[in-house]
Amino acid sequence: MLVVSEEVREALAARRPVVALESTIIAHGLPRPRNLQVARELEQVVRLEGAVPATIAVLDGEPHVGLNKEQLERVANEEGIRKLGHRDLPLAVAARASGATTVSATAMLAALAGVRVFATGGLGGVHREWTVTQDESADLGLLARTRIAVVCAGVKSILDVPATLQRLETLGVAVAGYGTERFPGFYLSDSGHPVDWTLRTPEEVAEVIRAQDTLGGPDSALVVAHPVPEDEQLDPGLHARVLADALRACGEEGITGQAVTPFLLDYLVQHTDGASLRANLAAVRGNVRLAARIAAAWTRV
């Protein structure tokens, strides 16, 4: 049922580096035609580092690991592309639906295909006022039982960052800062919270991946928290002010459940004149580049 592209399949067989990429940023995260331009750019970033990109999506009920030109265009331009978490995959397959994959679905399908390194923007996590809403991203539970290395810019800053870090610890998901002793805040280089471990080279990350396999413990992920460069982050003062306004507007308009995250992210884009989107893309580019270097180091271990 899993369709692995010929390029990805050959790279995995030859132990050449492969990087998994999610597709929600293409279908739901960016306006057209910018979304397709960014999708192609991110794949090119992977290739320039000597790795093979494996963008993941579900098309007509078939999970694809690695998309060709036409398939990538379809995800970017087709109306009705659904947003699929890992829980939605059996339903999408049975219904022959098409959808873009979130972090949880991408990580699951990548691991099933044998891809060990995955790059994304920011993880989902524990939402603010969790004790009332019980709203927690499916990303966390899936990463607790999936052996994959995820390069990200921390978790989305609209979330409860300390609660998310505590939840990752409880679930047994390893977290390390890359080149930093601070946990990044998606749009921000520093969320205000420390990390217990710091890795400084792709080779060090690859050694941790190898140690996971050698120890043979639970199949859990490694989160490589890679901050957006300070000169490309969203201005912290602007971020704090607009996020406070966004949270207030969310409450006033009665936005709840899965609608909260897209509402807040869209509010930030609109009220920062696009600066939050630029920081987001800067983070994603850096994560993709680092993931390709980690994948290359992993193939040499």
Secondary structure, DSSP 4 states (H G I P E B T S, - for coil): --EE-HHHHHHHHTT--EEEE-SHHHHTSS-TTHHHHHHHHHHHHHHHTT-EEEEEEEETTEEEES--HHHHHHHHH-TTPEEE-GGGHHHHHHTT--EEE-HHHHHHHHHHHT--EEE-S-B--BPTTHHHH--B-HHHHHHTT---EEEESBB-TTS-HHHHHHHHHHHT-EEEEES-SEEEETTEEEEEEE-S-EE-SHHHHHHHHHHHHHHT-----EEEE-PPPGGGSPPHHHHHHHHHHHHHHHHHTT--GGGHHHHHHHHHHHHTTTHHHHHHHHHHHHHHHHHHHHHHHHHH-
